[in-house]
Amino acid sequence: MYIKLEQYKIFNEAATTLSFSTAARNLFISQSAVSQTISSIEKELQIQLFVRNSKGVTLTKEGKLLHQQIDQALALITGVENQLSNYHELKEGELIIGAGDTFSEYFLTAHIVKFKQLYPGVKIKVINRTSLETRELLKSDQIDIGFLNLPIKDDSLVIKECFQVHDIFVSKNLDDHIYSFAELANQPLILLEKSSNTRNRIDNYFAEKGLLLKPTIELGAHNLLLDFARAGLGISCVIKEFSQDLLNQGIVHEIKTIQPLPKRSIGYAYPKRRSRSIATNKFIELIAKNND
């Protein structure tokens, strides 16, 4: 049995209007084309769908059954086609993003605002996780795009650098002393918890110099590092780019070191084996445009 979708559309129009001529006019085809199509379907199905008479046509019992089912099927197809068109034009859709709390607060929010201004119909969901947890969400197809502290290597992901950041030490008090790392290690330090990539990088950097960091306070969020430093509770290790406002206002001050900590990168990633959605592509384009 081989009946094309276009043939069913012609049948449905004829069954709805109960007129071959009206169906032909509505579909911009000839009446003979409608009649030939109906005959072809009847021959293929080996049933009579219409009773033809001088006043027009009426549906047989089998014709009514087919019309009911085809009408519902075509409505479903049309609905899906419209939905896909809306997705393509980003009138609707969904974008699920994975990122850390700090990145979401200081970078991601501004880009989401711009994206929503361009595509208000797209639903956005942000899942806050560590970089390693975000990577696992990507690999299990739970998010469309994830932002990670680099370097992270994973052959199942496409990973691209987004921008670079610099870790610095800050305190409430202005201090002109240039600290060695050994001196810093003996200060009352305020650091992120060991579960974070950022903390691990700092620990490893000091360990390479034979120094073990023993912070007096450990916190779970970057903004708390700034809050505790401005409260005079110690010296916090923070991201300079995300602390610039407080630095410019003189609320916290950068501690000078004999050499800067190594700069590091933040990047975005998406699954290599899965096609990116239109919303994901547009979000990546927006980030690239704003970082140029």
N, C-alpha and C positions, 0 to 999 in steps of 0.2 A: 504494500500500500504506500503510495507516494503522492501526497497532496501538499502543495506548497502553502506557506502562510498567506501569501497574497490571494490565493484562491479562497481560503477561508474568510478573508476580509471581504471579498466580493460576496460570498454567500451570506455573511453576517449582515451586510448592508441590504441585500435583497430581502432577507428574512425579517429585518427590522421594518423596512418600508412597505413590504409586501407588494413591491412593484419593481420589475426589472428596469423599466425606463427611468424611474426616480433614482434607483441605485446607480444606474449608469451616469446620470446627470451629477449626482453627488460625488461620484468617484472620477469624473472627467474621463470616462471611457465610453465606448459604443454599447448600445443595448445588445447587439449581437455578441459582444465580448462577454457580457454578463450571462447571457443565455448559454453560450458555449462553456463557460466556466462551471455553471450549475450542472449542465449535462455531464461534464467530465467528472465532477465530484460524485454524482449519482452513479455513474458507471464504475468508478473506482470502489465506492462503498457497496455497490450492488443493492441500493435501496432508492426509493422515490422520495425526494425531499419536498417537492412542491406539486400541488394540483393546479394545472394550468386551465383557465377558462376564459370566456370572452370578457369578463370583468377584471381580469388580472390573475393573481396567483394567491393561493393559500398554502400554509404549511401542513404537511402530513404529520402524523403522530411522531414519526421518526425525525422529521424535519424540526419539529418543536423541541425535541430532546437535544438534537445537535445544536440548534440555535442557542438554547440555554447554556450549554457547556462552552460553546465557542465564544459567546458573548462575554462570559466570565473570564475565559482564558485571554482574550484580546484586551480586556480591561486591565488584567494583571500585567500583561506585556507592556501596554502603554504606560502604566504606572511606573514600572521599572525603568522604561526608556526615559521618562520624564525625570525620575530620580537620578539616573546616571547623567543626564544632561545637567541637572542642578549641581551634581558633584563636580562635573567637568568645569562648570562656571563658578564653582565654589559658593553657590547660593546656600548649600547645606553640606553636611559632612562632619567628620570628627578628626581631631588631631590629638594624639596622646603622647605626652612628653615626659621623659624621665630626667631628673636633675637634682642636684643637692640643694639644700636649703639656702646656702650662701649664694650660689649661682642664680637661683630663682629670684632672690631678693634684689641683688645688685645688677643683674644683667638681663635675665629672662623676662621679667615683668614688663620692662619698657618695650621689648620686641613683641610681646603678646598684645600689648595695647595697640601697637601699630598694625599688627596682623588683624586684630578684630575690627579696626577701623576700615580696613580694606575688604574683609570677608566676615561681616557680622553674623552670617548664618552658620558658620562653622563652629561646632562645639569643641571646646578645648579642655582637656583634662591634664593636670600636672601631677605626677607622682614623685614625691621627694624621697630619694634614696641616696646612699653613698655611691661612689663611682663603680665599685665592684658589684653592688646590688643592681645598679642601673644596667650594667653589662648583662647580667643574667636575665633581666626583664626583656632586653632586646633579643636575646637568644631564644627566649621562650615566646616571642611574638606578642608580648603583653603591652609593648609601647611601640610607637612609630619611629621616634628619634630620641636619642639620649645624649646628654652632655656629661663628659667625663674628664677627670683630671688625668693628663697624659704624663708619661707614656703608658699605654695599655696595648698589648698585642693580642689579637684574636683573629684567626683566619676566616671566621664566619661573619665578621663585621667589616664594613667600610668605615674607616676612622680618618677624619680630617681635622687638622688643627684649625681652631677658631681664632684664638688670640693668646697672647702671652701675659703672664702676671708675675709680680715680684713680691716675695715674702719679706717682711721687715719686722723689726721689733719696735714697739711704741710704749710710752709711759705717760703718766700725767704731767710729770715735771720735765722742764727743759733741761737737757744735760749735754754739755759740750764734749764730754769725755768720749774718746774713741775706744770702744771696747774690743778686746780680743775675744775669741769664742770661748776660751777657757774662763775668762772673767764673766761672760754672759751665763755660762753654765752654772755659776755659783750665785746668780741673782734669783730673786723670787719670781720665777717664770710662771706665766699663765698660758697654757697650751690647749689645743684641741685634744679630744680623747684619742686613744691609740687606734680606734677603729677607723679613723679617717686616713685617706691617702696623704693629705697634707701633713699630718702629724708624723706619719711613717717616713716621709721624705726628710723632714727636719731631724728626726731621730737618727736616720741613716747618715745624714750629712755630718752631724756632730760625732757619730760613732766612728766615721772614717778618720776623724782627727783625734780619736782616742778619748772622746768625751761622752759621758752618760748624762742625759738630761733627767732631772728629777723635779718636775714642776710642782709648785706649791698648790696650784689649782688646775684642774682639768675641766673643760667645758665641751658642750655639744654643738655650739653654734658660733659662727663668726661674730655676729653682732654682740654676743655676750663677752667675747674677748675684748671688744672695744669698750663695752660698758664697765667691765671690771678694771680695765686700765685707767679709764677716766675717773674711776672711783679711788684711784691710788692704791689698789691692792697688789700691784706688781707690774712686771713687764710682759706685755702680750705679744705673741707672734701673729701678725695679721697680714692680709693681702693689701698691698699699698693702693692698688687701683680701686678697691672697694672701701677704702678708709680715707680717701682724698678729701672729702668734705670736712671731716673732723680735723685732719691735718691742716687744711687751709684756715680753719677757724682758730687754730691754736688750742683746741680742746685736748688733743693728744699730740705728743711730739715723737718724731722718729729718733730712735737710738742709733747712733753711728757705730759701725763696725769696721774692723781693719780691711775687710773686703765684703762685698755684698753676697747675700745668699744666691745660689744659682736660680736664674729665672726658670719658670716652668710654663707649660702650655695647658690650655683647656681646649677640648675639641668636641665635635659632635660625631655621632656614629649611628648607623642604621644597618639592618641585616643585609648581607650580601646576596642571599638567595631569594629574597622577597622583593617584588617590585615596589617602589615607593609610591605612595598615594600622591594625588595632585596637591593636597593640602601640605604634605611633607615637603614636596618640591618647592612650593611657594614660600614656605617658612624658611627653608634653606636659602633661597634667593634673597629673602628679606634680610637675613643675617649677613650674607655676603655683601649685599649692597650697603648696609649700615656700617660694615667694618672696613670698607675700602678707604 
